[in-house]
Amino acid sequence: TGTQGFQKVVFENVVDTLPGGLILDVDKADYPNGYVPEGSLVGRDAATGVGEVLSAIDGAIKPIGLTHRPSEVSDGGNTYANGVVISGTVRIKALPTALQAIVDDLRTALPRITFV
């Protein structure tokens, strides 16, 4: 009846993070467990300056990096991602499933992150 469980290790090595983190505009309904997962791809909207979680690299919003830790989704849409990895080594199999399918695109968009 314990609350312990297995947590995937997404990052083998973190070299650099985005100073100050990033405020994410997310909808709580999209995250039923209440957290934006570790290793989520994020970018910043150039017009508003607000961060968004990306599921694809489509050119509309340039990716910045991957979330370092799970980020609790707050009511009202202003979720704080206190760590956005911009340089380091990430384990492909530990990434969210949608990102595992676009690893080649991620390598191009995030050249300072090594994917193993």
N, C-alpha and C positions, 0 to 999 in steps of 0.2 A: 504493500500500500504506500510505498515511498513515492516521492516526486522526482527522483533522479531519473535521468535518461541519457542517451547518447547524443552528443552534439558533434556535428561534422566539423572538422578542421579545414577551413577554406583556405587560409593563407599559410604557406610554408615560411614566408619571410615578408615583413613589411619594412620597406626602406623609407617611404615618405607618404605623408597624408596631407590632405587639403587643410591648411591652417584655418581653424575656427569651425570646421565642419560645414554643413549645408542644411538649410531649411527646405524640407520636401513638401510639396503640395500633393498629398495623397488622401484618398477617400477610405475611411475606416471600414466601409463595407467590402472593399477589395482585399482586406487582410483579416479574415475571420479569427485568426489566432491572436490578433492585436499587435503584430510586429512585422515590419519590413525585414525580410530575411537578410542575414549576413551574405555578402557576395552579390547583392543586387546592383545592377548597372544604373548609374545615375548621371544626369546631365543638368545643365542650368539653361533655362529659357533666356535667350538673349534680350528679349523685349521686357520681361518682368523681373529677371534676376532670381526667380524662384526655382528651386531644384525640382526635378521630376524623376520618377523611376521609369526606366526605359526597358522595353522588352525586345526592341530591335534597333538596329542602326539604320535609320532611314534618311538622315540628312536634315531633318527638321530641327532636332536638338542635338548638339555635339556632346558626346559622352565625356565625362570628366574622369570617372573612376568607378570603383566598386565599394559598397559599404563594408566597413571593417567589422562591425558588430550588428546584431539585430537591433533595430530601432523601434521603440514603442510608438505606435500610431496614436496621436492625440486627437481629441475631438476638435473640430474646426479646421482640420487640414494642415496645420503647421507642425509637422513632425520634424524633430531635430535628429539628423544623422551626425553623431558626434565624431565619426571617423570615416573619411572617404579616402581609400587607398589609391594613390596616383602612381606609385612605384613599388614593385615588390614581386613576389612569386605566388601564384594562386594554383590550387589543385582543381583541374577541370571537372573531375567527377563530383566535387563538393559544391559546385556552383548550382544555382537554381536550374531546373531542367530546361527552361526556355533558352537560357544562355549557353548551355552545353551544345546546342544545335548551331550556334553562330560564332563558335570560337575563332574561326579564321577572320571574321569581321572584327571581333574584339581585338585580335592581335594587331590589326591594322589601325584601329581607332585608339588603342591604348598601348602605344609602343614601349612605354616604360614598365609595363607589367609583363612578366614572363608566365606563360601558361604551361603547366606540366601535367 
